């Protein structure tokens, strides 16, 4: 029986907050909490290093007397998957960063700031300690939707070829594409447009690096692109919901790709379901189902692809689904795991 180590963050503070380290059973999907890292307030999203020895997390610091309430923190991952904090650096913003990503060599951290529309860059030493920020990029502008009164950087990732850093801007409906130098400093290359007024939120690349998909929050849309050496070519935009499911209050959240690259999942909040999509050979996608689920803030596949876990933030639980790749759907397999305000889930 193969087990997997996972990490679940929460939008809570103090003893209810922090990160839960879980062991997931690869055959049954069952979760067992093996560590609760308390008083690690509001770890919104985190990323683990490729070697599995370090985690970097966006987090809050609600008790600080400083004006900088946001922080970027590093944690050491032990052989059994448990966590030990290393250090944290201020995020020079009045609110916490919402997302972090790591350079391919693990030397630099790129943090996304939703409210301020900023990107901050940190260096990461061989001992796992953060230093910086060494660069702060402030975006300007606005979009047509009421939620787009300013830039809102919601997500960052590295292109699969390792050449560029992409940051998705919900306020401007673009992918900001940057090229890092040897010191981690970013230079702006281009802005790739996404559907105007729809609120671009998160993105994911295909395993071979030839395609990527962006989910838009307010529009509940997936936009598909072909990708080659920094060039993004628009393929299509499709809804994450049936027309009958659309309502005045709807908001897509995270987008995740299955380990085999054949399936995409998208969370749809307020209408409370998960959009399930089959990935076609040309990079387009076909929606196969919308599976009921309570307020899916984030979701992720188990590395063996057999199960998916969904953070039902407003329902204070993590739901567990088996993955039926053949029919393109998910099936609930257990009662949800109770957790206060879960926001993100990652696996080693």
N, C-alpha and C positions, 0 to 999 in steps of 0.2 A: 504493500500500500504506500503510495506516494503522498506526502504532505507538502503543503506550501505555506510560506510565511507571508502574511499580509499586514497592512497598516490602515487603520481607520481613524480619520480626524473628525473633530467635532467643532461646532460653532458655539460651544459653551466655555465657561471660564471656571477656575478653581477646581474643586474635587470632581465636579461633573464633566469637566472638560478634558483636555489633553489628548493623547494618542493611545488607542488600543492596539496592541500587537496581537494578532490572531494566528492560529494554526488552522488551515483549511484542509479537510480530508479530500484528497483527490478523487476518491471513488464515490463518496456520498455527498460532498459539498458542505458538510457540517462545519461550523466554526467553533473554535475554542479560544477564549481570551487567555493569553499566557502572560501579558503584562499590561498594566494601566499606568502610563506615564502621566501622573497628575500635575496640576499647576503649570501646565504648558499650554497657555491660554490661546484658544481659537486658532489651531493649526489649519488654516483654510485649505491649502493644497501643499503637497510635498512631492519631492522627487528623490529617488534612490540612485546612487552612483552605479555605473555598469559593473563594477567589481563586487557590488553588494555589501560594501563595508562602511558606507556613509550615506546619510540622509540630509537633505536640506529642505527646510520648511519655511513657508510664510506663516507668520504668527502675529498675534496681538500682544500688547503689553498694557492692559487697562489700568494698572496701578501706578504707572510711571508719573513722576512729577515733571518730566520733560514734555515739550510739545510734540515729540515724535512718538506716537503711540504704536506705530508699526515696527516690526522687527523681521530680520531674516536670521534664522538659527540653523546651526549644524548639529548633527547627532551621530554618534558612532554606533554602528550595527555590530553586535556580537555574533559569534558563530551560531548561536541558537535563535538569532533574529531580534533579540531584545535590544532596547535603546538606552544610550547614555548621552545626555547633552554635552556638547563640547563648548560652544560659545554662541553668542548672538550679537548682531550689530544693528544699530538703529536704521530704519528705512527712510529717514529724513522726510517723512510725510506725516500728516495729522491723522491718517487712518492706516490700517494694516495693508501690506501688499496682499494680493489675492492669489498669486501664482508664482512659481519659480521653475526655472529649468537650468540644466547644467551643460557646459560645453563638453564636447566629446572626450576631451582629455581630462575632464574633471577639475580643471584649474580655475574656472570662472562660473559665477552664478548670475543669471539674468532674472530680475524680479519684475513682475507686472503690478502696476498700481492702478486700480480701477477708478477710484474717485478723483485722483489728481491727474490721471492721464500720463503717467510717467513710467520710464524704465530706469531701474537702477542696476548697476553692475558691481559685483563684488569679486575679490580674489579669494581663492580657497587654497590654503597651504597643505603641504604633505601631511601635517599633523591633524588635518580636519578642521582647523580654525579658520573662520572667516575674517576678512579685513576689508574695510571700505565704508561707503561706496567709493569706487574709483572713477565712476562716471554716472552722471544723472542726465537723462534725456527728457525734456519736457515737450509734449505735443500740444498743438493748439488747433482750434476749429470746433465745428459743431455739425450736427446732422438734422434732418427734418422732423424726427420723432421727438416728442416731449422728453424722453429719457436721454436724448442725445444733445443736451445743452453744452456739452464739453467732451473732450476725448475721454475714453474709458478703456484703458488697456486691460484686457481680461485674461489673456493667455499668451504663453510664449513657448516656443519649441525650436529645436535645431533641425534643419533639413537633413534628410537621410544621407546625403552626400557629405555632410559635415561642414559645408562651406558657408552657410547663412543662418542667421537667427531671425525667426519670424515672430512678430507680436500682433495678435488680433485685437483690433480697436472697435469696441462696440459703439462708441460715440461717433466715429467717422466712417464706419462700414468699410474698413480697409484692412489688409494685411501689410503691416510695416515690415519691409525686408531690409535687414542690416547685414553687413559683412564685418566679422570681427578680425582684428589684427592679432599679432602674436602675444600682445599684452592684454587681450580681451576687450579692447576698446572698440566700440561699434561705429561704423560709418554707414549712413543711410544710402541704400541702393535704389529702392523704388517703393511705391505703394500700390498694392494689387487691389483693385476695387471688388467689393462684394455687393450684394443687393442693397441698394440705397434705402435707408429707413427701416431695415429689417433687424439691425442690431447684431452684427457678427460677434460671436462669443468664443467658441473653441474650434480647434481644427485637429486633424489627424492625417498622417501620411500612410500610404500603402507600404507593405513590407519591402517591396522592390524599389520604392522611392519614385515610381513613375506617376503616381496620382496622389491627390490629397482632397479632403472634404472639409468644408467649413459649415458649422451649424450657426444659424442666426436665431437669437433669442426671441425677439418680439414677433418676427415674421414666421417662426416655426418652419424653417427652411433648411435644406441641405444644398450647398453649392459645390459642385464637383469641378476639379481642375486636373489637367495633365501637367506634370512637372518635369523639367529637364534643365539642370544647371542654372538655376535661378530664374527660369522663365516659366510663368504660370499661364496656361491656356484654358479659358473657360470652356467647360463641356456642357453643363446643364444645371438647373436649379429645380428641386422638387420639394413638395410639402412633406413635413414629418407627420401629418395628420390627415385623415379623411375630412372632407368638407363638412360632414355632419358632426365631427368632433370639435370643429373650430368654435371658439367662444370669445367674448370680449376680453376675457382675462386668460391668457395663455402665455407660456414662456418656456421655450426649449432650454436645456441646460448643457450637459456634457455630451460628447460624442466619443465612442470607443470602437476600436477595430478588434475583431476576434484574432486569436493567435495564428490561425491558418489564413487570415486575410480575406475570408469569404463573407463575413457578416459585419454589419455596422449596427450599433445600438445608439439611440438618442433618447435622452430623458425629456419628457413633456410635463412641466409642472402646471398646477391648477386644474388642467384637464386630466391629470393623474394617469399617465400611461407611458409606456416605452415604445418608441417606434423601432421596428426591426426591419433591416434592409439587407438584401442580397447584393454583393458587389459583383458587377458584370465585368467581363474580360476587357472591355474598353474603358473602364473607370467610371462608368455611369452606375447608378444604383436603382434597385427596384424594391419598393416597400412590400413586405410580405405579411406584416401583422402590426397591430397596436395592442400591447399587452397591459392590462390594468396594473397599476402600481401607485402607491401613495407618495406624491410629491417627490419625484426622483431628482435630487440635487446632483448626484454623481453616480456613476455605475462603472463596473469593470468586469472583465472576464478573468476566470481562474487561468493560470498559464497553460493548463492542459486543454482549455477550451470547452470543458464539460459543464461548467457552471458559470453563472453571472450573479453579481452582488450589487444591490442597489441601495444607496443611502437615501432613505425617506426622511429628509430633514424635519419637516413639520410634523411627522408622525412618530418621531423619536424611535426609529428602528432601522435595521438593515434587512432587506428582503433577499431571499436566496432562491434562485431559479435554476433549473436544469436547462441546458441548451439543446434544442432539437434542430441541428443544422439542416437536416434533410427537408423538413417542412418550413423552416425559417420562422421559428417561434420560440418562446420561453414558457416554461411551466413551473409554478411555485412548488417547492419540495418540502419546506419546513415552515413552522411558525417563524415570524420575523425575530431577529435578535434584538432585544431592547437596548437602545443606546440613546443618550440625550443629543439631539440635534446633529446627527452624523452628516458630514459634508463631503468627504472624499475617501476613496479606497484605492490603494495601490498594492501590488504584489511584487516580491523579489523575483 
